[in-house]
């Protein structure tokens, strides 16, 4: 689980998707406990680069540029 240092809650992936089929990531409060949504796999991509994947949905964590 990845926890936010300022707010104390875990990074989790929501259920709803945008029109591209991407799930949004949120910081939950401490009372929100859902291990399936809060689990992340860290994969080494080489050259000091790592990529985070949500275990439940299998998708990577990325910064979108959409405004939907």
N, C-alpha and C positions, 0 to 999 in steps of 0.2 A: 504494500500500500504506500502511495506517495502522499504525504501530508503537507499541507500549506503551513509554513512557519508562522505567518502572521495571524491567520484565522484558525489554525489548528485542525481543520477538517481535511478529509481525504479528497484527492482528485478522482472524480468518477465520470463515467460516460452515461448520458441519458438515453432514454428509449426512443424519443421522437427523432425523426430525421428531417433534413432539409430537402429541397427539391432535387439535389444531387445524390441523395441517399446517405449523406454523412450524418453521424451522430455528434451532438455537441458535448463538450467536456465542461464540467462544472467543479467548483470547490464546495463540498458539503459542510454542514456544521458537524460537530462531534456526535450529535444524536443520530445522524444518518448512517446506518450500517447496512451495507449491501455488498458482501464480498465478491459477488459476480461482477458487479459494475465497477468496483474499486480495484480490481486486480489488473496489473500491467506487466507485460513482458518487455525486458530490455534486450535488444539485439545489437550486437556490435557490427557495424557496417564497414569497419576498417578506417585507417588513418585518424583514429581518435574520435570517430563519429559513431553515435549511438542513436537508435530509433526506438521509441516507445509504442507498444501495441496493446490495445485493450484486449484482455483475455476473453471477455464475453462476446464481443462483436468482431474481434480479429483485425480491426482497422488501426492504422497508425494515428498517433497524435500529431496534428499539424495545425498551423495557423491559416485559416481560410481568408480569402479576400472578398467573399460575398457579403452582401448587406441584407440578405434575406433574414 
